[in-house]
Amino acid sequence: MADRADPARQHCADAVAAAFVYDRARTVAAFAAALAADPAVQPTAAPGFWEMPSTGHADLARAYLRHGRPLDARTVLTVALLTFEHNRELTALLREATPGRAA
């Protein structure tokens, strides 16, 4: 498992770096690569994760949704909305990640 964790953690670090320069495509791709490399990776442990812009949190949620992990997406979005209150993108993604919730 350690051999899978190192590349996954590097992908998370790459995603966070991309988020800081608002490279949305690279951010989503790097988070998705991390999840593919090691489903147990903890993106929130990446240095700078909690300081990155709201778009980075949205992009992680998108990666989780693409990997069929709506609960993880909802968790990230719920926590991100505590910091980025009234963020339309995060709110819309949370609705998308919550089955049965009215739009």
N, C-alpha and C positions, 0 to 999 in steps of 0.2 A: 504494500500500500504506500509506503514512503516514496517509492519510485513514481507513483502517480501523483502524489501530493505536490512535489516540487514544481513540475510543469503547470499544474493547476494554479498553484499560488502565484507563479510568474504571470500567467494569463490574467489573474485578478489584478496584479500590480500594473500590468499593461492597460487594463480596462480603466483603472483609476486614473492613470496618467492621461489616457485619451479623454476621459470625462473632463479633466481640468482644462483641456483645450477645445472642448465642445465638439469633438469628433465622434458624433453619435454612432455612425456605422462601425467604426473601430471599437467603440466602447461595447456595443451589443455583441459584436463578433468575439471580442476577447472574453467577455463574461460567458458567452455560450461555449467557447473553447474550454474554459476552465471547468464548466459543469460537465462537458463531455469527457474531459480528461480524468476527472475525479468527482463523481456526484456528491461526495461528502465534503468537498471543499467549502470553506467558510469565507465567502467574499468580504463579509463585514470585518474580517480580521486583517485585511490588506491595509498597509500604511496609507493614511490619507482618506480612507473610505468615508469616514463620517464628516470630513471637511469638504468633500467634493460637491459640486453643484447638484441641484435637484434633478437635472437631466441624467446624471449618472445613476441615481437611484431608480429613475424611470427605466433606464436601459437595463439595469439588472433585473427589474421586474419583468421586462419584455423577454429577457433571456430565460428566466424561470418559466414564463408562460410557454415559450417555444419548446421547453423541455418537459412540458406537462406537469409543472409543479405550481399550481395556482395558490396553494397554501403558503409556500415560500414567497411568492410574489405579493400576496396580501400582507404578509408580515413586514416585508421591506417597505411596502407602500404606506402601511399604517404608521410605522415608526418615522418614515420620511415626512409624513404629513404633520407630525408633531413639530418639526423644525420648519418646514415649508408650508405653513398654513395657507389654505385657500389656493393652492397650486392646481390649476385646471388640468394639467397633464396627469399629475399624480392621482387626482380625484377620478378622472375618466378611466385611467388604468385600473384603479381599485374597483370601479363598477364592472369593468370587463373581467376582472379576476374573481368576481364574486357571483357565482351562478345564482340566478333567481332574484338578484337585486334589481330593483327598478332603475331604469336609466335616467 
